[in-house]
């Protein structure tokens, strides 16, 4: 099966966790796929983080698929968050960000440790 395809009736897998650090940085971690079936929850979680955190780190390192709808959510977050960084490790998500051009406008990093000097 290709990324984004599911067996009919199968629930789309996406887990999103939010952790607020003592320094005011919000770390949002998504695991699974961000597509038409999951983008609403993803948008809700990310928007909430963007309005409450002085810096938002979105960890997509365990996301296997990112749809156009997910790209739009990233653009929205980048426009409203005071400081917004995205962690990307998977080749498919990296490629989607590159081909779409959205990655050029984002602070894309490979590891959370790359951001330690920014806080």
N, CA, C and O atoms as a MOPAC input file, in Angstrom:
PM7 MOZYME 1SCF
protein

 N      0.82000 1    -1.17300 1     0.00000 1
 C      0.00000 1     0.00000 1     0.00000 1
 C      0.87200 1     1.24700 1     0.00000 1
 O      1.92500 1     1.26100 1     0.63700 1
 N      0.45800 1     2.27600 1    -0.69200 1
 C      1.18900 1     3.53300 1    -0.75600 1
 C      0.85400 1     4.41700 1     0.43300 1
 O     -0.20600 1     4.25400 1     1.03600 1
 N      1.74900 1     5.36900 1     0.79200 1
 C      1.42100 1     6.29800 1     1.86600 1
 C      0.12600 1     7.03500 1     1.53700 1
 O     -0.10400 1     7.42500 1     0.39200 1
 N     -0.70400 1     7.21800 1     2.53800 1
 C     -1.96300 1     7.91400 1     2.34400 1
 C     -3.11200 1     6.98700 1     1.97300 1
 O     -4.27000 1     7.39900 1     2.03800 1
 N     -2.82500 1     5.74500 1     1.58600 1
 C     -3.87600 1     4.79200 1     1.24100 1
 C     -4.20800 1     3.94400 1     2.45700 1
 O     -3.33500 1     3.58400 1     3.24700 1
 N     -5.49900 1     3.63100 1     2.58800 1
 C     -5.95000 1     2.81200 1     3.70700 1
 C     -6.97000 1     1.80200 1     3.23600 1
 O     -7.61200 1     1.95400 1     2.19600 1
 N     -7.09200 1     0.77400 1     4.03600 1
 C     -8.15300 1    -0.18700 1     3.81800 1
 C     -9.45900 1     0.53000 1     4.13500 1
 O     -9.53500 1     1.21400 1     5.15600 1
 N    -10.49000 1     0.40400 1     3.30200 1
 C    -11.77000 1     1.06500 1     3.59200 1
 C    -12.25900 1     0.73100 1     4.99600 1
 O    -12.27900 1    -0.43100 1     5.40100 1
 N    -12.65200 1     1.76500 1     5.72800 1
 C    -13.12800 1     1.59500 1     7.09000 1
 C    -12.04600 1     1.65700 1     8.15000 1
 O    -12.35000 1     1.75800 1     9.33900 1
 N    -10.79200 1     1.59800 1     7.73800 1
 C     -9.68200 1     1.66200 1     8.69300 1
 C     -9.51800 1     3.10100 1     9.17900 1
 O     -9.51400 1     4.03200 1     8.37400 1
 N     -9.38500 1     3.28300 1    10.47400 1
 C     -9.19400 1     4.61600 1    11.03700 1
 C     -7.79500 1     5.10700 1    10.72200 1
 O     -6.82900 1     4.35100 1    10.81900 1
 N     -7.68600 1     6.37800 1    10.34400 1
 C     -6.37000 1     6.91500 1     9.99800 1
 C     -5.53300 1     7.11300 1    11.25200 1
 O     -6.01400 1     7.64400 1    12.25300 1
 N     -4.30200 1     6.69100 1    11.19300 1
 C     -3.44300 1     6.73100 1    12.37500 1
 C     -2.68900 1     8.06300 1    12.50300 1
 O     -1.86200 1     8.40300 1    11.65800 1
 N     -2.98500 1     8.79300 1    13.55400 1
 C     -2.20100 1     9.97800 1    13.89300 1
 C     -2.28500 1    10.19000 1    15.39500 1
 O     -3.37100 1    10.26900 1    15.97000 1
 N     -1.14300 1    10.27900 1    16.00300 1
 C     -1.06800 1    10.61300 1    17.42100 1
 C     -0.33300 1    11.94000 1    17.53500 1
 O      0.69600 1    12.14200 1    16.89100 1
 N     -0.85700 1    12.83500 1    18.34700 1
 C     -0.23400 1    14.14300 1    18.55200 1
 C     -0.10400 1    14.38100 1    20.04800 1
 O     -1.08300 1    14.29500 1    20.78900 1
 N      1.11100 1    14.67900 1    20.48600 1
 C      1.33300 1    14.99400 1    21.89300 1
 C      1.95000 1    16.38400 1    22.00300 1
 O      2.69800 1    16.82100 1    21.12900 1
 N      1.62700 1    17.05700 1    23.07700 1
 C      2.14300 1    18.40300 1    23.31900 1
 C      2.84500 1    18.42100 1    24.66800 1
 O      2.32900 1    17.91800 1    25.66600 1
 N      4.03800 1    19.01400 1    24.67100 1
 C      4.79900 1    19.15000 1    25.91300 1
 C      5.25200 1    20.60100 1    26.03200 1
 O      5.88900 1    21.14300 1    25.12900 1
 N      4.91800 1    21.20800 1    27.14100 1
 C      5.32800 1    22.59000 1    27.39700 1
 C      6.51800 1    22.57100 1    28.34800 1
 O      6.42600 1    22.08500 1    29.47600 1
 N      7.63700 1    23.11200 1    27.86900 1
 C      8.84200 1    23.14500 1    28.70500 1
 C      8.78300 1    24.33500 1    29.65700 1
 O      7.99500 1    25.26000 1    29.46000 1
 N      9.61500 1    24.30500 1    30.68200 1
 C      9.65000 1    25.38100 1    31.67800 1
 C     10.04400 1    26.72300 1    31.06700 1
 O      9.66900 1    27.77800 1    31.57900 1
 N     10.80400 1    26.67900 1    29.96600 1
 C     11.25100 1    27.92400 1    29.33200 1
 C     10.21100 1    28.52100 1    28.37500 1
 O     10.50600 1    29.49100 1    27.67700 1
 N      8.99100 1    27.94900 1    28.33300 1
 C      7.92900 1    28.48600 1    27.49200 1
 C      7.87500 1    27.91100 1    26.09000 1
 O      6.98200 1    28.25500 1    25.31500 1
 N      8.81300 1    27.04300 1    25.75100 1
 C      8.82900 1    26.41600 1    24.43100 1
 C      7.82400 1    25.26600 1    24.43000 1
 O      7.78200 1    24.46200 1    25.36100 1
 N      7.02100 1    25.20000 1    23.38000 1
 C      6.05900 1    24.12600 1    23.22500 1
 C      6.59900 1    23.15400 1    22.17300 1
 O      6.92800 1    23.55400 1    21.05600 1
 N      6.68400 1    21.88200 1    22.53900 1
 C      7.13700 1    20.84000 1    21.61700 1
 C      5.92500 1    19.98000 1    21.27200 1
 O      5.35100 1    19.31400 1    22.13400 1
 N      5.55100 1    20.00500 1    20.00900 1
 C      4.42700 1    19.21700 1    19.51000 1
 C      5.00200 1    18.07000 1    18.69000 1
 O      5.78100 1    18.29900 1    17.76500 1
 N      4.62400 1    16.84000 1    19.02000 1
 C      5.13700 1    15.66700 1    18.32100 1
 C      3.98400 1    14.95900 1    17.62900 1
 O      2.98800 1    14.60700 1    18.26000 1
 N      4.12900 1    14.75500 1    16.33400 1
 C      3.12700 1    14.02300 1    15.56200 1
 C      3.72200 1    12.69000 1    15.13600 1
 O      4.88200 1    12.61200 1    14.73400 1
 N      2.90800 1    11.64200 1    15.23000 1
 C      3.33400 1    10.30300 1    14.84400 1
 C      2.23700 1     9.69900 1    13.97100 1
 O      1.08300 1     9.59900 1    14.39000 1
 N      2.60600 1     9.30000 1    12.75600 1
 C      1.63400 1     8.68200 1    11.86300 1
 C      1.57200 1     9.39800 1    10.53200 1
 O      2.60000 1     9.72700 1     9.94000 1
 N      0.34900 1     9.63800 1    10.06200 1
 C      0.15100 1    10.28000 1     8.76900 1
 C     -0.72900 1    11.51400 1     8.92300 1
 O     -1.71300 1    11.50000 1     9.66400 1
 N     -0.36600 1    12.57600 1     8.22000 1
 C     -1.15900 1    13.79500 1     8.21800 1
 C     -1.77400 1    13.90800 1     6.83100 1
 O     -1.09200 1    14.19800 1     5.84800 1
 N     -3.08200 1    13.67100 1     6.77600 1
 C     -3.79600 1    13.67400 1     5.50900 1
 C     -5.19000 1    14.25200 1     5.72500 1
 O     -5.46000 1    14.83100 1     6.77800 1
 N     -6.07000 1    14.10600 1     4.75300 1
 C     -7.41000 1    14.68100 1     4.85000 1
 C     -8.18400 1    14.17200 1     6.06400 1
 O     -8.99300 1    14.90200 1     6.63700 1
 N     -7.94100 1    12.94000 1     6.45100 1
 C     -8.66000 1    12.35700 1     7.58400 1
 C     -8.14100 1    12.84000 1     8.93400 1
 O     -8.87600 1    12.79900 1     9.92100 1
 N     -6.90100 1    13.29300 1     8.99900 1
 C     -6.29600 1    13.65600 1    10.29000 1
 C     -5.94300 1    15.13300 1    10.41000 1
 O     -5.57500 1    15.59100 1    11.49200 1
 N     -6.04900 1    15.88000 1     9.32600 1
 C     -5.56400 1    17.26200 1     9.32400 1
 C     -6.34300 1    18.16600 1    10.28200 1
 O     -5.78200 1    19.12800 1    10.80700 1
 N     -7.61500 1    17.87700 1    10.51600 1
 C     -8.39700 1    18.70400 1    11.44300 1
 C     -7.82700 1    18.66200 1    12.84700 1
 O     -7.64200 1    19.70100 1    13.48100 1
 N     -7.55300 1    17.48000 1    13.32200 1
 C     -6.95800 1    17.33800 1    14.65700 1
 C     -5.56700 1    17.95800 1    14.69600 1
 O     -5.20800 1    18.64300 1    15.65300 1
 N     -4.79300 1    17.71200 1    13.64800 1
 C     -3.44600 1    18.27100 1    13.56600 1
 C     -3.49900 1    19.79700 1    13.62700 1
 O     -2.72600 1    20.41500 1    14.35900 1
 N     -4.40700 1    20.40700 1    12.86000 1
 C     -4.55100 1    21.87200 1    12.84500 1
 C     -4.93000 1    22.38800 1    14.23000 1
 O     -4.37100 1    23.38200 1    14.69300 1
 N     -5.86200 1    21.73200 1    14.88500 1
 C     -6.30600 1    22.15400 1    16.21500 1
 C     -5.15300 1    22.13900 1    17.20900 1
 O     -4.94800 1    23.10200 1    17.94800 1
 N     -4.40700 1    21.04900 1    17.22300 1
 C     -3.28000 1    20.91900 1    18.16000 1
 C     -2.18900 1    21.95600 1    17.87000 1
 O     -1.67500 1    22.59400 1    18.78900 1
 N     -1.84200 1    22.11800 1    16.60100 1
 C     -0.76400 1    23.02900 1    16.24300 1
 C     -1.16300 1    24.47900 1    16.46000 1
 O     -0.34800 1    25.27900 1    16.91900 1
 N     -2.39700 1    24.82800 1    16.13800 1
 C     -2.86700 1    26.19900 1    16.35600 1
 C     -2.84000 1    26.54400 1    17.84000 1
 O     -2.41700 1    27.63500 1    18.22200 1
 N     -3.29000 1    25.61700 1    18.67100 1
 C     -3.24700 1    25.84000 1    20.11600 1
 C     -1.83700 1    26.07000 1    20.61900 1
 O     -1.60800 1    26.93200 1    21.46700 1
 N     -0.90100 1    25.31100 1    20.10600 1
 C      0.49500 1    25.47700 1    20.50600 1
 C      1.03600 1    26.82100 1    20.05400 1
 O      1.78300 1    27.46700 1    20.79000 1
 N      0.67100 1    27.24800 1    18.85800 1
 C      1.19900 1    28.50400 1    18.30300 1
 C      0.71700 1    29.74100 1    19.05100 1
 O      1.43400 1    30.73900 1    19.11600 1
 N     -0.47800 1    29.69000 1    19.61200 1
 C     -0.98700 1    30.86500 1    20.31700 1
 C     -0.54900 1    30.92100 1    21.76500 1
 O     -0.69100 1    31.95700 1    22.41400 1
 N     -0.01200 1    29.80900 1    22.28900 1
 C      0.38200 1    29.81000 1    23.69800 1
 C      1.88400 1    29.75500 1    23.93600 1
 O      2.34300 1    30.09900 1    25.02500 1
 N      2.65300 1    29.33300 1    22.95100 1
 C      4.09200 1    29.17300 1    23.15900 1
 C      4.89300 1    30.33000 1    22.60900 1
 O      4.52800 1    30.91000 1    21.58600 1
 N      5.99600 1    30.67600 1    23.28500 1
 C      6.88200 1    31.71700 1    22.75500 1
 C      7.70300 1    31.17900 1    21.59400 1
 O      8.17100 1    31.93500 1    20.74200 1
 N      7.87000 1    29.86500 1    21.57300 1
 C      8.50600 1    29.16700 1    20.45800 1
 C      7.82000 1    27.81500 1    20.34400 1
 O      7.52900 1    27.16600 1    21.34800 1
 N      7.56600 1    27.39700 1    19.10700 1
 C      6.94300 1    26.10000 1    18.86200 1
 C      7.91200 1    25.25200 1    18.04700 1
 O      8.42100 1    25.67600 1    17.00900 1
 N      8.14900 1    24.05200 1    18.54300 1
 C      8.94900 1    23.06700 1    17.81300 1
 C      8.00100 1    21.93700 1    17.43500 1
 O      7.43500 1    21.27200 1    18.30200 1
 N      7.83600 1    21.73000 1    16.14400 1
 C      6.98100 1    20.66500 1    15.64300 1
 C      7.86100 1    19.50800 1    15.19500 1
 O      8.62700 1    19.63000 1    14.23900 1
 N      7.74500 1    18.39300 1    15.88700 1
 C      8.55500 1    17.22300 1    15.57100 1
 C      7.77300 1    16.30200 1    14.63600 1
 O      6.83600 1    15.62200 1    15.05300 1
 N      8.17500 1    16.29400 1    13.37000 1
 C      7.55900 1    15.42700 1    12.36500 1
 C      8.45300 1    14.23100 1    12.03800 1
 O      8.25600 1    13.57200 1    11.01700 1
 N      9.42400 1    13.95000 1    12.89000 1
 C     10.39500 1    12.90800 1    12.58200 1
 C      9.78100 1    11.51300 1    12.48400 1
 O     10.39300 1    10.60600 1    11.91900 1
 N      8.57700 1    11.33500 1    13.02900 1
 C      7.91400 1    10.03100 1    12.94400 1
 C      6.62800 1    10.10900 1    12.11800 1
 O      5.72100 1     9.29200 1    12.28100 1
 N      6.56400 1    11.10100 1    11.23100 1
 C      5.43600 1    11.21200 1    10.30500 1
 C      5.85800 1    10.58500 1     8.98500 1
 O      6.89700 1    10.93200 1     8.42300 1
 N      5.04600 1     9.66200 1     8.50000 1
 C      5.38100 1     8.94300 1     7.27600 1
 C      4.77700 1     9.55400 1     6.03000 1
 O      5.22000 1     9.25300 1     4.92200 1
 N      3.75900 1    10.41900 1     6.18600 1
 C      3.10000 1    11.02500 1     5.03800 1
 C      2.55400 1    12.38400 1     5.43800 1
 O      2.00200 1    12.54100 1     6.52700 1
 N      2.70600 1    13.36500 1     4.56200 1
 C      2.20900 1    14.71900 1     4.79200 1
 C      1.50300 1    15.17800 1     3.52600 1
 O      2.13800 1    15.33700 1     2.48300 1
 N      0.19300 1    15.39300 1     3.60800 1
 C     -0.59200 1    15.78100 1     2.43900 1
 C     -0.52400 1    17.29200 1     2.19900 1
 O      0.06500 1    18.03800 1     2.98200 1
 N     -1.13600 1    17.71500 1     1.10900 1
 C     -1.23200 1    19.15400 1     0.80900 1
 C     -1.95800 1    19.89600 1     1.92600 1
 O     -1.59700 1    21.02300 1     2.26600 1
 N     -2.97400 1    19.26600 1     2.49200 1
 C     -3.69800 1    19.88400 1     3.60600 1
 C     -2.75900 1    20.10500 1     4.79100 1
 O     -2.82900 1    21.13700 1     5.45700 1
 N     -1.89500 1    19.15100 1     5.04700 1
 C     -0.90900 1    19.30500 1     6.11500 1
 C      0.07900 1    20.41400 1     5.82800 1
 O      0.49000 1    21.13100 1     6.74100 1
 N      0.46900 1    20.56700 1     4.56400 1
 C      1.36400 1    21.66300 1     4.17200 1
 C      0.73000 1    23.01100 1     4.46500 1
 O      1.40400 1    23.92800 1     4.93500 1
 N     -0.56500 1    23.13800 1     4.19000 1
 C     -1.26500 1    24.39700 1     4.46700 1
 C     -1.26500 1    24.72200 1     5.95900 1
 O     -1.13400 1    25.88200 1     6.35000 1
 N     -1.41200 1    23.70200 1     6.77400 1
 C     -1.38200 1    23.90400 1     8.22400 1
 C     -0.00300 1    24.39900 1     8.65700 1
 O      0.09600 1    25.27300 1     9.51800 1
 N      1.05100 1    23.85500 1     8.07500 1
 C      2.40900 1    24.31500 1     8.39200 1
 C      2.58500 1    25.78000 1     8.00400 1
 O      3.18000 1    26.55600 1     8.75200 1
 N      2.07200 1    26.15800 1     6.84500 1
 C      2.16200 1    27.55600 1     6.41400 1
 C      1.40500 1    28.47700 1     7.36200 1
 O      1.89100 1    29.55600 1     7.70100 1
 N      0.21800 1    28.05800 1     7.79100 1
 C     -0.57000 1    28.85000 1     8.74200 1
 C      0.18800 1    29.02500 1    10.05600 1
 O      0.25600 1    30.12800 1    10.59700 1
 N      0.74900 1    27.94400 1    10.56000 1
 C      1.48400 1    27.99900 1    11.82400 1
 C      2.69800 1    28.90300 1    11.71300 1
 O      2.99000 1    29.67400 1    12.62700 1
 N      3.39300 1    28.81100 1    10.61400 1
 C      4.58000 1    29.63500 1    10.40700 1
 C      4.22500 1    31.12400 1    10.38700 1
 O      5.02600 1    31.96500 1    10.79400 1
 N      3.02400 1    31.44000 1     9.91200 1
 C      2.59700 1    32.83600 1     9.83000 1
 C      2.20100 1    33.41000 1    11.18900 1
 O      2.30000 1    34.62000 1    11.39400 1
 N      1.75100 1    32.56200 1    12.12500 1
 C      1.24900 1    33.09100 1    13.38900 1
 C      2.16700 1    32.85000 1    14.58100 1
 O      2.11100 1    33.60700 1    15.55000 1
 N      2.99700 1    31.83800 1    14.54200 1
 C      3.86000 1    31.53000 1    15.69000 1
 C      4.99800 1    32.53400 1    15.77800 1
 O      5.59300 1    32.88600 1    14.76000 1
 N      5.30900 1    33.00300 1    16.99100 1
 C      6.44000 1    33.92100 1    17.13700 1
 C      7.74300 1    33.31400 1    16.61000 1
 O      8.50400 1    33.98000 1    15.90900 1
 N      7.99000 1    32.06200 1    16.94900 1
 C      9.15000 1    31.30100 1    16.45300 1
 C      8.66900 1    29.88700 1    16.20600 1
 O      8.10600 1    29.25100 1    17.09700 1
 N      8.88900 1    29.39100 1    14.99700 1
 C      8.35200 1    28.09900 1    14.59900 1
 C      9.42800 1    27.29900 1    13.89700 1
 O     10.00700 1    27.75600 1    12.91100 1
 N      9.70000 1    26.10000 1    14.40400 1
 C     10.69800 1    25.21000 1    13.81400 1
 C     10.08400 1    23.83700 1    13.61100 1
 O      9.21800 1    23.41100 1    14.37500 1
 N     10.54200 1    23.14800 1    12.57000 1
 C     10.02400 1    21.82800 1    12.22800 1
 C     11.18900 1    20.84100 1    12.17100 1
 O     12.21100 1    21.10000 1    11.53400 1
 N     11.01500 1    19.71400 1    12.84600 1
 C     12.00700 1    18.64100 1    12.81400 1
 C     11.53500 1    17.60300 1    11.79600 1
 O     10.43100 1    17.07200 1    11.91900 1
 N     12.35800 1    17.31400 1    10.80100 1
 C     12.00300 1    16.35800 1     9.74800 1
 C     13.16500 1    15.38700 1     9.55800 1
 O     14.31400 1    15.80000 1     9.39800 1
 N     12.85100 1    14.09500 1     9.57800 1
 C     13.88600 1    13.08300 1     9.37800 1
 C     13.57200 1    12.13000 1     8.23200 1
 O     14.49200 1    11.57100 1     7.63500 1
 N     12.30300 1    11.93200 1     7.91100 1
 C     11.95500 1    10.94100 1     6.89900 1
 C     12.15300 1    11.50700 1     5.49200 1
 O     11.82700 1    12.66600 1     5.23300 1
 N     12.68000 1    10.69900 1     4.59900 1
 C     12.92400 1    11.16000 1     3.23000 1
 C     11.65500 1    11.62500 1     2.51600 1
 O     11.69700 1    12.59900 1     1.76500 1
 N     10.52400 1    10.94400 1     2.74000 1
 C      9.29600 1    11.32600 1     2.04300 1
 C      8.81100 1    12.70700 1     2.47600 1
 O      8.46300 1    13.52900 1     1.62900 1
 N      8.78200 1    12.97200 1     3.77200 1
 C      8.32900 1    14.27900 1     4.25400 1
 C      9.30700 1    15.37100 1     3.81700 1
 O      8.88400 1    16.46400 1     3.44000 1
 N     10.59400 1    15.08800 1     3.86400 1
 C     11.58900 1    16.05900 1     3.37100 1
 C     11.34000 1    16.39100 1     1.90700 1
 O     11.37200 1    17.55300 1     1.50100 1
 N     11.09400 1    15.36400 1     1.13500 1
 C     10.84500 1    15.55200 1    -0.30500 1
 C      9.57100 1    16.36400 1    -0.54600 1
 O      9.55200 1    17.24200 1    -1.40900 1
 N      8.51000 1    16.07800 1     0.20700 1
 C      7.25000 1    16.82000 1     0.07000 1
 C      7.47900 1    18.29800 1     0.37400 1
 O      6.97700 1    19.16200 1    -0.34500 1
 N      8.22800 1    18.59400 1     1.42400 1
 C      8.52100 1    19.99500 1     1.76300 1
 C      9.34300 1    20.66300 1     0.66700 1
 O      9.09700 1    21.81900 1     0.32300 1
 N     10.31000 1    19.94800 1     0.12100 1
 C     11.15800 1    20.50400 1    -0.93500 1
 C     10.38400 1    20.74800 1    -2.22400 1
 O     10.43600 1    21.84300 1    -2.78600 1
 N      9.67400 1    19.74200 1    -2.68800 1
 C      8.96600 1    19.84100 1    -3.96700 1
 C      7.86300 1    20.90300 1    -3.91400 1
 O      7.63900 1    21.61600 1    -4.89200 1
 N      7.18500 1    21.00300 1    -2.78900 1
 C      6.09400 1    21.97100 1    -2.65900 1
 C      6.61000 1    23.40100 1    -2.51700 1
 O      5.88700 1    24.35500 1    -2.80700 1
 N      7.84300 1    23.54900 1    -2.07800 1
 C      8.39600 1    24.87300 1    -1.82100 1
 C      8.10900 1    25.38000 1    -0.42100 1
 O      8.66900 1    26.39500 1    -0.00700 1
 N      7.25400 1    24.69800 1     0.31000 1
 C      6.89600 1    25.12700 1     1.66700 1
 C      8.11300 1    25.08200 1     2.58900 1
 O      8.26500 1    25.93600 1     3.46200 1
 N      8.96000 1    24.10600 1     2.40000 1
 C     10.14200 1    23.96900 1     3.24800 1
 C     11.08100 1    25.15300 1     3.18300 1
 O     11.81300 1    25.41700 1     4.13700 1
 N     11.07100 1    25.87800 1     2.05900 1
 C     11.95200 1    27.04100 1     1.91200 1
 C     11.58900 1    28.15700 1     2.87900 1
 O     12.44500 1    28.96400 1     3.24100 1
 N     10.33000 1    28.21300 1     3.30400 1
 C      9.87400 1    29.26900 1     4.20600 1
 C      9.88600 1    28.86400 1     5.67500 1
 O      9.60000 1    29.67800 1     6.55300 1
 N     10.21600 1    27.61200 1     5.93600 1
 C     10.21600 1    27.09400 1     7.30500 1
 C     11.63300 1    26.94400 1     7.84600 1
 O     12.59500 1    26.80500 1     7.09200 1
 N     11.73400 1    26.97600 1     9.16100 1
 C     12.98700 1    26.64600 1     9.83000 1
 C     12.98600 1    25.13100 1    10.03300 1
 O     12.50300 1    24.63500 1    11.05100 1
 N     13.52800 1    24.40300 1     9.06000 1
 C     13.52600 1    22.94400 1     9.08400 1
 C     14.85500 1    22.45900 1     9.65000 1
 O     15.92700 1    22.86800 1     9.20500 1
 N     14.75700 1    21.58100 1    10.63900 1
 C     15.94400 1    21.02300 1    11.28900 1
 C     15.86800 1    19.51100 1    11.26700 1
 O     14.80300 1    18.93800 1    11.03900 1
 N     16.98500 1    18.87300 1    11.50200 1
 C     17.04600 1    17.40700 1    11.53100 1
 C     16.85100 1    16.86600 1    12.94400 1
 O     16.34000 1    15.75800 1    13.10600 1
 N     17.24200 1    17.61200 1    13.96000 1
 C     17.14300 1    17.16700 1    15.34800 1
 C     16.73700 1    18.31300 1    16.25800 1
 O     17.03000 1    19.47500 1    15.97600 1
 N     16.06500 1    17.98300 1    17.34600 1
 C     15.69600 1    18.98200 1    18.34600 1
 C     16.95600 1    19.62500 1    18.91900 1
 O     16.94900 1    20.81000 1    19.25200 1
 N     18.03100 1    18.85800 1    19.03600 1
 C     19.28000 1    19.37800 1    19.58500 1
 C     19.82400 1    20.54200 1    18.74000 1
 O     20.54900 1    21.39100 1    19.25900 1
 N     19.48300 1    20.58600 1    17.46200 1
 C     19.91600 1    21.68700 1    16.59900 1
 C     19.31900 1    23.01600 1    17.03900 1
 O     19.79900 1    24.07200 1    16.63000 1
 N     18.28500 1    22.97900 1    17.86100 1
 C     17.59100 1    24.19600 1    18.26800 1
 C     18.02200 1    24.70000 1    19.63200 1
 O     17.56000 1    25.75800 1    20.06000 1
 N     18.87600 1    23.99300 1    20.32000 1
 C     19.25400 1    24.37900 1    21.68800 1
 C     19.83800 1    25.77700 1    21.75400 1
 O     19.64100 1    26.47900 1    22.74600 1
 N     20.54900 1    26.19500 1    20.72500 1
 C     21.15400 1    27.51800 1    20.72800 1
 C     20.17300 1    28.62800 1    20.43600 1
 O     20.51300 1    29.79900 1    20.59900 1
 N     18.96200 1    28.29900 1    20.00700 1
 C     17.98600 1    29.30800 1    19.62800 1
 C     17.09500 1    29.71800 1    20.77200 1
 O     16.45700 1    30.76800 1    20.70100 1
 N     17.02900 1    28.93700 1    21.81600 1
 C     16.08200 1    29.19900 1    22.90300 1
 C     16.64800 1    30.20300 1    23.86200 1
 O     15.99500 1    30.55300 1    24.84500 1

